[in-house]
Amino acid sequence: MSNQNLIIYKFSRLYHILEELDLDLSFKITLAESEKSLNKKINNLNNYLILTNKRYLDIGNQFVLDIAPINILKLVEKINIEFLKNQFNNQSELKVKNYTIDLNSREILINDNKLKLTEKEINTITYLSKSNKPVSIDELQEKVWSYHSDIESHTVETHIYRLRKKILNTFNDNEFIISKKDGYQIK
């Protein structure tokens, strides 16, 4: 059974057409005729798309079918593309502490505050957030910067210093990346 769910909202004719193709679809279909029914379905599902025949301003994850007639295979293709777009957007977010990192736009945000980050800053935060223990400067040099050298370099320290300063100035948080005797950590 697919984990993708298509909720057809107030469009029962389309639901009955797609219901006949149900075995050939890569997503599960369900019908919601009322706002209460729609909200109940949304609360019980993770990966869903709401198909409507007109735009509703208070509904997210909405795909409006406003062109008719449409070839049924073309419609199924459009629905699958919408599921792929949703999946891409959902995979682009990373939660670190109380922050959300949008990997696509390279921004870190909390509440209404947002900060643009460089790709290297995103990679540093991502790498640190996945570790349960402090990460050494040498490990960061190797894994984030792909830099192997016995020559002393302060690249990592400089980047961490600048990143901390940006986060402090924007979010007033001087505990985002902490220094330990054996490296840096986000916890």
Backbone hydrogen bonds, N-H to C=O, Kabsch-Sander energy under -0.5 kcal/mol:
donor,donor_aa,acceptor,acceptor_aa,energy
5,N,47,N,-2.1
6,L,28,K,-3.7
7,I,5,N,-0.7
7,I,49,L,-3.1
8,I,6,L,-0.7
8,I,30,T,-3.3
9,Y,7,I,-0.7
9,Y,51,L,-2.7
10,K,8,I,-0.6
10,K,32,A,-2.6
14,L,11,F,-0.6
15,Y,11,F,-1.7
16,H,12,S,-2.3
17,I,13,R,-1.6
18,L,14,L,-2.8
19,E,15,Y,-2.4
20,E,16,H,-1.0
20,E,17,I,-0.6
21,L,17,I,-0.6
21,L,18,L,-0.8
22,D,19,E,-1.0
24,D,21,L,-2.4
25,L,21,L,-0.5
25,L,22,D,-1.2
28,K,4,Q,-3.0
30,T,6,L,-2.1
32,A,8,I,-2.8
38,L,34,S,-2.3
39,N,35,E,-2.7
40,K,36,K,-2.1
41,K,37,S,-2.1
42,I,38,L,-2.7
43,N,39,N,-2.1
44,N,40,K,-0.9
44,N,41,K,-0.7
45,L,41,K,-0.6
45,L,42,I,-1.1
48,Y,46,N,-0.9
49,L,5,N,-2.3
50,I,61,N,-3.2
51,L,7,I,-2.8
51,L,49,L,-0.6
52,T,50,I,-0.5
52,T,63,F,-2.2
57,L,55,R,-0.5
59,I,56,Y,-1.4
63,F,50,I,-3.3
64,V,62,Q,-0.5
65,L,52,T,-3.3
65,L,63,F,-0.6
66,D,64,V,-1.1
68,A,66,D,-0.5
75,L,71,N,-2.3
76,V,72,I,-2.4
77,E,73,L,-2.1
78,K,74,K,-2.4
79,I,75,L,-2.5
80,N,76,V,-2.4
81,I,77,E,-2.2
82,E,78,K,-2.1
83,F,79,I,-2.1
84,L,80,N,-2.1
85,K,81,I,-2.4
86,N,82,E,-2.4
87,Q,83,F,-2.5
88,F,84,L,-2.5
89,N,85,K,-2.5
90,N,86,N,-2.5
91,Q,87,Q,-2.0
92,S,88,F,-0.6
92,S,89,N,-0.6
93,E,90,N,-0.9
94,L,101,I,-2.2
96,V,94,L,-0.5
96,V,99,Y,-2.0
99,Y,96,V,-2.6
100,T,109,L,-2.7
101,I,94,L,-3.2
102,D,100,T,-0.6
102,D,107,E,-3.0
103,L,92,S,-3.6
103,L,101,I,-0.9
106,R,102,D,-1.1
107,E,102,D,-1.6
108,I,115,L,-2.3
109,L,100,T,-2.8
110,I,113,N,-2.2
113,N,110,I,-2.3
115,L,108,I,-2.2
117,L,106,R,-3.0
122,I,118,T,-2.3
123,N,119,E,-2.6
124,T,120,K,-2.3
125,I,121,E,-2.6
126,T,122,I,-2.8
127,Y,123,N,-2.5
128,L,124,T,-2.8
129,S,125,I,-2.6
130,K,126,T,-1.1
131,S,128,L,-1.1
135,V,184,Y,-3.2
140,L,136,S,-2.3
141,Q,137,I,-2.7
142,E,138,D,-2.2
143,K,139,E,-3.3
144,V,140,L,-2.3
145,W,140,L,-1.5
147,Y,141,Q,-2.6
148,H,146,S,-0.5
149,S,147,Y,-0.5
158,T,154,H,-2.6
159,H,155,T,-2.5
160,I,156,V,-2.8
161,Y,157,E,-2.6
162,R,158,T,-2.4
163,L,159,H,-2.7
164,R,160,I,-2.9
165,K,161,Y,-2.1
166,K,162,R,-2.3
167,I,163,L,-2.4
168,L,164,R,-2.8
169,N,165,K,-2.6
170,T,166,K,-2.1
171,F,167,I,-2.9
172,N,167,I,-0.5
172,N,168,L,-1.6
173,D,167,I,-0.7
174,N,172,N,-0.6
178,I,176,F,-0.5
178,I,185,Q,-3.1
180,K,183,G,-3.5
183,G,180,K,-1.5
184,Y,135,V,-2.6
185,Q,178,I,-2.2
186,I,128,L,-0.6
